[in-house]
Amino acid sequence: MFALNPGVVDTGTPPIPAARAWMSRYDGAFGPAIDLSQAAPGAPPPQDLLERLACAAGTAEVARYGPILGDEALRRAYAAEVSAIYGGDVGPQDVAITAGCNLAFVAAVLAVAAPGDGVILPAPWYFNHQMTLQMLGVTVQPLTCRAENRFVPDPAAAEALIGPATRAIVLVTPNNPTGAIYPEGLIAEFAALARRHGLALILDETYRDFLPDGTVRAHGLLARDDWRDHVVQLYSFSKSYAIPGHRTGAITAGPKAMASILKVLDSFQICAARPAQAALAWAIEAVAPWRQAMRATINARIAAFEQVVAEAPGWSATSIGAYFAYLRHPFDGVPAERVAERLAVERGVLGLPGSFFGPGQDDHIRLAFANADETAIATLPGRLRGLRP
C-alpha cells in the first residue's frame, strides 16, 4: 500500500457532511427540518443574472482559457467597486479572480508562508482556514478570542504570539463562525502591527456586504498609500450574488504579493471559471439594488434570531452578525457536539458545535441563518426549549 501525506491524513474530516448525517435520524416530530449548518444564501440569484450566466456558458469565447488572474472586465469592475467602498485607488492590476474564497485563502497563504512558518489565526476559527494551514505544513498560532469580549481579537495578545517564524495575521470580519464585526479602529491597529513586524495582514471579508445597515465599510486601510506593502484582502462573490456553485472569489493585493499569487493560481486553477466572470462584470453594478435588499433581509434575520434567544430559557447569543449566531447552550459540561447532535436528531435543527471551530468552544453552537426564512426562525424557540442532550 502506498503512503499518504500525513499532513492531509491528520487533518480533520470536513465537518458539515458529518453533521448532516445526524438529520437522517430526525423523525419530523417538530416540523420540517431546518438546516442552519452552512453559510449558504437562502434566496436564488436575480433572474437576469441567471440568464446572463446561462448565456455566457453557451459562448465559444468563455470555453477557452482566460487570463490567470481573471478576465479584465471583471477585474476592472471589481477594482472600481473596491475603490468606491474603501476610498482608495485600487486598479485591476491589484485584483486576482479565484475559484472561490477558499482558494483565495490558499493562494494568499502560499504566497507568504512556507512549511514550518507560522500564521496567527483568531480562534474560534473558520475550520477550512485551519485545515488549509495544517495541510500546507504551516503552523497555526491560535489567537484566542474570548466570549466576554464578544470574540473580538486583541492586538496586544497577537503581538505576544509573533516569533521569528510568523509570516501573517489573519482576520475575518464579519467573522465566521461568531458573526463578530470588528471595529474599524481595531483593524487599523492590526494593520499597524503587521507593518511594524513586517507581516502580511490577510483580511477575509467574505461577508463584507452584510455589515449592519448604515455601515459602508469595515476599514479604511485601502485608502492608505502603503496598503500594498502589508494587506492582502479576500472576498467571495458566492454570498453577495447567491452563486456559491459558481465558485468565484477575489484577492486584492500589491504587486509583490500578486506575482506569487499568479504562480499559485496558475498551478491550482489556470483561470477561474469564465461564465461567472463574464456575468459578474455586468452584475456588480446592475444588481446593486438587489444586493442591498438582500443585506436588509439578512440584517432583519439578526433581529429575529435575537428574539429567538430571548424566548429560549438558558440559551444566549454571545455574538451575532452577518450570516451567523454564535449561541451559548445551557448544558454545563455537555460537549457541544452532543448538544448539536441531539438538537438535530430530536428537534430537526442542524447547527454546528463550537468544537468544530477550535478548542475551548464546547459551550457554543453556531447557527447560520441566512438560508432560513422568518417562518422557520419563528419555530426555533419551541425547538430549543426542553431539549435534553
C-alpha positions as CSV (number, residue, x, y, z in Angstrom):
1,M,0.0,0.0,0.0
2,F,1.4,3.4,-0.9
3,A,1.9,6.0,1.8
4,L,-0.3,9.0,2.2
5,N,0.6,12.6,3.1
6,P,0.5,12.7,6.9
7,G,-0.4,16.4,6.8
8,V,-3.6,15.6,4.9
9,V,-4.3,12.4,6.8
10,D,-4.0,14.2,10.2
11,T,-6.4,17.0,9.0
12,G,-9.9,16.6,10.3
13,T,-12.7,15.4,8.0
14,P,-14.9,18.1,6.5
15,P,-17.4,18.7,9.4
16,I,-20.6,19.8,7.5
17,P,-21.2,16.4,5.8
18,A,-20.6,14.6,9.1
19,A,-23.1,16.8,10.9
20,R,-25.7,16.4,8.2
21,A,-25.7,12.7,8.7
22,W,-27.4,13.4,12.1
23,M,-30.5,14.7,10.3
24,S,-31.2,11.3,8.8
25,R,-32.4,10.2,12.2
26,Y,-34.9,13.1,12.7
27,D,-38.5,11.8,12.7
28,G,-40.2,15.1,11.8
29,A,-41.9,15.5,15.2
30,F,-41.2,19.2,15.4
31,G,-42.0,20.1,11.8
32,P,-39.8,20.3,8.7
33,A,-36.0,20.0,9.3
34,I,-34.1,23.3,9.4
35,D,-30.6,23.2,8.1
36,L,-28.5,26.0,9.7
37,S,-25.2,24.3,9.3
38,Q,-23.7,26.0,6.2
39,A,-23.4,29.7,5.3
40,A,-25.4,29.4,2.1
41,P,-27.7,32.1,0.6
42,G,-31.3,31.3,1.1
43,A,-32.6,33.2,-2.0
44,P,-31.7,32.4,-5.6
45,P,-29.8,35.0,-7.7
46,P,-31.9,37.6,-9.6
47,Q,-33.4,36.2,-12.8
48,D,-31.4,38.5,-15.1
49,L,-28.2,37.3,-13.5
50,L,-29.2,33.7,-14.0
51,E,-29.9,34.5,-17.7
52,R,-26.5,36.1,-18.1
53,L,-24.8,33.1,-16.5
54,A,-26.6,30.8,-18.9
55,C,-25.9,32.9,-21.9
56,A,-22.2,33.2,-21.1
57,A,-21.9,29.5,-20.6
58,G,-23.1,28.9,-24.1
59,T,-20.5,31.1,-25.9
60,A,-17.3,29.8,-27.5
61,E,-15.2,32.6,-26.0
62,V,-15.6,31.6,-22.4
63,A,-15.0,27.9,-23.3
64,R,-11.4,28.9,-23.8
65,Y,-8.7,29.6,-21.2
66,G,-8.7,33.1,-19.8
67,P,-6.0,35.2,-18.1
68,I,-4.6,33.6,-15.0
69,L,-5.6,36.5,-12.7
70,G,-9.0,36.8,-14.2
71,D,-10.8,38.4,-17.1
72,E,-10.0,42.1,-17.5
73,A,-13.7,43.2,-17.5
74,L,-14.4,41.7,-14.1
75,R,-11.1,42.8,-12.6
76,R,-11.7,46.3,-13.7
77,A,-15.3,46.4,-12.4
78,Y,-14.4,44.8,-9.1
79,A,-11.4,47.2,-8.6
80,A,-13.7,50.2,-9.2
81,E,-16.2,48.9,-6.6
82,V,-13.4,48.3,-4.1
83,S,-12.1,51.8,-4.7
84,A,-15.5,53.3,-4.1
85,I,-16.2,51.4,-0.9
86,Y,-12.8,51.9,0.7
87,G,-11.9,55.3,-0.6
88,G,-8.7,54.1,-2.2
89,D,-7.1,53.8,-5.6
90,V,-7.4,50.1,-6.5
91,G,-6.8,49.1,-10.1
92,P,-7.3,45.9,-12.0
93,Q,-3.6,45.1,-11.6
94,D,-4.3,44.8,-7.8
95,V,-7.0,42.2,-8.3
96,A,-7.0,38.4,-8.9
97,I,-10.1,36.4,-9.5
98,T,-10.2,33.0,-7.9
99,A,-12.3,29.8,-7.9
100,G,-14.0,30.8,-4.6
101,C,-12.7,32.5,-1.5
102,N,-11.2,29.2,-0.1
103,L,-8.8,29.1,-3.0
104,A,-8.1,32.8,-2.4
105,F,-7.0,31.9,1.1
106,V,-4.8,29.1,-0.1
107,A,-3.2,31.4,-2.6
108,A,-2.6,34.1,-0.1
109,V,-1.1,31.7,2.4
110,L,1.2,30.0,-0.1
111,A,2.4,33.5,-1.3
112,V,3.6,34.4,2.2
113,A,4.3,31.3,4.2
114,A,6.4,28.1,3.7
115,P,6.1,24.8,5.6
116,G,7.2,25.4,9.2
117,D,6.3,29.1,9.1
118,G,3.5,30.4,11.4
119,V,0.3,32.2,10.7
120,I,-1.7,33.8,13.5
121,L,-5.3,32.7,13.3
122,P,-8.1,34.0,15.6
123,A,-9.9,31.2,17.5
124,P,-12.6,30.2,17.2
125,W,-11.7,29.9,13.6
126,Y,-13.2,29.1,10.2
127,F,-12.4,25.4,10.0
128,N,-11.3,25.5,6.4
129,H,-8.6,28.0,7.3
130,Q,-7.2,25.8,9.9
131,M,-7.4,22.7,7.7
132,T,-5.6,24.6,4.9
133,L,-2.8,25.7,7.1
134,Q,-2.4,22.2,8.5
135,M,-2.3,20.5,5.1
136,L,0.3,23.1,3.9
137,G,2.5,22.4,6.9
138,V,2.1,26.0,8.2
139,T,1.9,26.3,11.9
140,V,-1.4,27.6,13.3
141,Q,-0.7,30.2,16.0
142,P,-4.1,30.5,17.8
143,L,-5.2,33.9,18.8
144,T,-7.8,33.2,21.5
145,C,-10.8,35.4,21.3
146,R,-13.0,35.4,24.4
147,A,-16.7,35.3,24.8
148,E,-16.6,38.1,27.3
149,N,-15.1,40.4,24.6
150,R,-17.7,39.2,22.1
151,F,-14.9,37.3,20.3
152,V,-13.1,40.5,19.1
153,P,-9.4,39.8,18.9
154,D,-6.8,41.7,21.0
155,P,-3.8,43.2,19.1
156,A,-1.6,43.0,22.2
157,A,-2.3,39.3,22.5
158,A,-1.5,38.9,18.8
159,E,1.8,40.8,19.2
160,A,2.8,38.4,22.1
161,L,2.4,35.5,19.6
162,I,4.8,36.9,17.0
163,G,8.0,35.0,16.7
164,P,10.8,34.6,14.1
165,A,8.7,32.1,12.0
166,T,5.5,34.2,12.0
167,R,4.6,35.4,8.5
168,A,1.0,36.6,8.6
169,I,-2.0,37.6,10.7
170,V,-5.5,36.5,9.6
171,L,-8.6,38.5,10.4
172,V,-12.2,37.5,9.3
173,T,-14.8,40.3,9.6
174,P,-17.7,39.9,9.8
175,N,-16.5,36.8,11.5
176,N,-17.1,33.1,10.7
177,P,-18.1,31.4,13.0
178,T,-19.1,34.0,15.5
179,G,-20.6,36.8,13.5
180,A,-18.4,39.3,15.3
181,I,-17.9,42.6,13.5
182,Y,-14.5,44.2,14.2
183,P,-14.4,47.9,14.8
184,E,-12.5,49.9,12.1
185,G,-10.0,51.2,14.6
186,L,-9.2,47.7,15.7
187,I,-8.5,46.6,12.2
188,A,-6.2,49.6,11.8
189,E,-4.3,48.5,14.9
190,F,-3.7,45.1,13.4
191,A,-2.5,46.7,10.2
192,A,-0.1,48.8,12.2
193,L,1.1,45.7,14.0
194,A,1.6,43.9,10.7
195,R,3.6,46.9,9.3
196,R,5.7,47.1,12.4
197,H,6.8,43.4,12.3
198,G,6.9,43.0,8.5
199,L,4.0,40.6,8.3
200,A,1.1,40.2,5.9
201,L,-2.4,41.1,7.2
202,I,-4.7,38.7,5.4
203,L,-8.3,40.1,5.7
204,D,-11.0,37.7,4.8
205,E,-14.1,39.9,4.1
206,T,-16.3,37.2,2.6
207,Y,-19.3,38.7,4.4
208,R,-18.5,42.4,3.9
209,D,-21.7,43.1,2.1
210,F,-23.7,42.1,5.2
211,L,-22.4,44.7,7.6
212,P,-25.1,46.4,9.6
213,D,-27.2,48.8,7.6
214,G,-25.6,52.2,7.5
215,T,-22.0,50.8,7.8
216,V,-20.3,51.3,4.5
217,R,-17.0,49.6,5.1
218,A,-15.1,47.6,7.7
219,H,-11.9,49.6,7.5
220,G,-10.1,52.4,5.6
221,L,-6.8,50.5,5.0
222,L,-7.0,50.6,1.2
223,A,-7.1,54.4,1.3
224,R,-3.5,54.4,2.6
225,D,-0.7,54.8,0.1
226,D,1.2,51.9,1.7
227,W,-1.5,49.3,1.8
228,R,0.1,47.2,-0.9
229,D,3.1,46.6,1.4
230,H,1.2,44.6,4.0
231,V,-2.5,44.0,3.2
232,V,-4.0,41.1,1.3
233,Q,-7.8,41.3,1.1
234,L,-10.0,38.3,0.2
235,Y,-13.6,38.4,-1.0
236,S,-16.4,36.0,-2.1
237,F,-19.0,36.6,-4.8
238,S,-20.8,33.5,-3.6
239,K,-22.8,35.1,-0.8
240,S,-23.4,38.6,-2.2
241,Y,-24.7,37.3,-5.5
242,A,-26.1,34.0,-4.3
243,I,-23.9,31.9,-6.7
244,P,-21.8,29.6,-4.4
245,G,-21.9,26.9,-7.0
246,H,-20.1,29.1,-9.5
247,R,-17.1,29.3,-7.1
248,T,-15.9,32.9,-7.7
249,G,-13.8,34.9,-5.3
250,A,-11.2,37.7,-5.4
251,I,-7.9,38.8,-3.9
252,T,-6.8,42.4,-3.7
253,A,-3.0,42.7,-3.1
254,G,0.1,44.7,-4.1
255,P,2.4,43.8,-7.0
256,K,5.0,41.8,-4.9
257,A,2.3,39.5,-3.4
258,M,0.4,39.3,-6.7
259,A,3.5,38.0,-8.5
260,S,3.5,35.0,-6.2
261,I,-0.3,34.6,-6.2
262,L,-0.2,34.4,-10.0
263,K,2.1,31.4,-9.8
264,V,-0.2,29.7,-7.2
265,L,-3.3,30.3,-9.2
266,D,-1.7,29.1,-12.5
267,S,-0.9,25.8,-10.7
268,F,-4.3,25.4,-9.0
269,Q,-6.9,26.7,-11.4
270,I,-5.2,28.1,-14.6
271,C,-8.1,30.5,-14.6
272,A,-11.3,30.8,-12.7
273,A,-14.5,29.5,-14.4
274,R,-15.3,32.1,-17.1
275,P,-19.1,32.1,-17.4
276,A,-19.4,33.6,-13.9
277,Q,-16.6,36.1,-14.6
278,A,-18.5,37.4,-17.7
279,A,-21.8,37.7,-15.8
280,L,-20.3,39.3,-12.7
281,A,-18.6,42.0,-14.7
282,W,-22.1,43.2,-15.6
283,A,-23.7,42.3,-12.3
284,I,-21.5,44.4,-9.9
285,E,-23.3,47.5,-10.9
286,A,-26.5,46.1,-12.4
287,V,-27.8,44.1,-9.4
288,A,-26.6,46.5,-6.8
289,P,-30.2,47.3,-5.6
290,W,-30.9,43.5,-5.3
291,R,-27.8,43.1,-3.2
292,Q,-28.8,46.0,-0.9
293,A,-32.2,44.3,-0.5
294,M,-30.5,41.0,0.5
295,R,-28.4,42.9,3.0
296,A,-31.5,44.3,4.6
297,T,-33.1,40.9,4.7
298,I,-30.2,39.3,6.4
299,N,-30.0,42.1,9.0
300,A,-33.7,41.6,9.7
301,R,-33.0,38.0,10.4
302,I,-30.4,39.1,13.1
303,A,-33.3,40.8,14.9
304,A,-35.4,37.7,14.5
305,F,-32.7,35.5,16.0
306,E,-32.2,37.8,18.9
307,Q,-35.9,37.3,19.6
308,V,-35.5,33.5,19.4
309,V,-32.8,33.6,22.1
310,A,-34.9,35.8,24.3
311,E,-37.7,33.2,24.1
312,A,-35.4,30.2,24.8
313,P,-34.5,29.9,28.5
314,G,-30.9,29.2,29.2
315,W,-29.7,30.0,25.7
316,S,-27.8,33.2,24.9
317,A,-26.3,34.9,21.9
318,T,-22.7,35.6,22.7
319,S,-22.2,37.1,19.3
320,I,-24.3,37.6,16.2
321,G,-23.8,39.3,12.8
322,A,-23.8,38.8,9.1
323,Y,-24.8,35.1,8.5
324,F,-24.2,33.8,12.0
325,A,-25.5,33.4,15.5
326,Y,-23.0,32.0,18.0
327,L,-25.1,30.7,20.8
328,R,-24.1,29.6,24.3
329,H,-26.1,26.5,25.2
330,P,-27.4,25.9,28.7
331,F,-25.9,22.5,29.4
332,D,-22.8,22.9,31.5
333,G,-20.2,20.2,31.0
334,V,-22.0,18.7,28.0
335,P,-19.8,18.7,24.8
336,A,-21.2,20.9,22.1
337,E,-21.1,18.0,19.6
338,R,-23.5,16.1,21.8
339,V,-25.8,19.1,22.1
340,A,-25.8,19.7,18.3
341,E,-26.5,16.1,17.6
342,R,-29.5,15.9,19.9
343,L,-30.8,19.2,18.5
344,A,-30.6,17.7,15.0
345,V,-32.0,14.2,15.9
346,E,-34.7,15.2,18.3
347,R,-35.7,18.7,17.2
348,G,-34.8,18.8,13.5
349,V,-32.4,21.8,13.7
350,L,-29.0,21.3,12.3
351,G,-26.3,23.6,13.7
352,L,-22.6,23.1,14.1
353,P,-20.9,22.5,17.5
354,G,-18.4,25.1,18.7
355,S,-15.8,22.4,19.0
356,F,-15.7,22.2,15.1
357,F,-14.2,25.7,15.3
358,G,-11.3,25.0,17.6
359,P,-10.6,24.1,21.2
360,G,-12.4,25.7,24.2
361,Q,-15.7,26.1,22.3
362,D,-17.7,23.3,23.8
363,D,-20.3,25.6,25.3
364,H,-21.3,27.1,22.0
365,I,-23.4,26.2,18.9
366,R,-23.2,28.1,15.6
367,L,-26.4,28.6,13.6
368,A,-26.1,30.0,10.1
369,F,-29.4,31.7,9.5
370,A,-29.1,33.2,6.0
371,N,-30.9,30.3,4.3
372,A,-33.8,30.2,6.9
373,D,-36.8,32.5,6.4
374,E,-38.6,34.2,9.2
375,T,-41.3,31.5,9.3
376,A,-38.7,28.8,10.1
377,I,-36.9,31.0,12.5
378,A,-40.1,31.6,14.5
379,T,-40.3,27.8,15.2
380,L,-36.9,27.7,16.9
381,P,-37.8,28.8,20.4
382,G,-40.2,25.8,20.7
383,R,-37.5,23.5,19.4
384,L,-34.8,24.8,21.8
385,R,-37.0,24.7,24.9
386,G,-36.9,21.4,26.7
387,L,-34.0,19.9,24.8
388,R,-32.2,17.3,27.0
389,P,-28.9,16.2,25.5
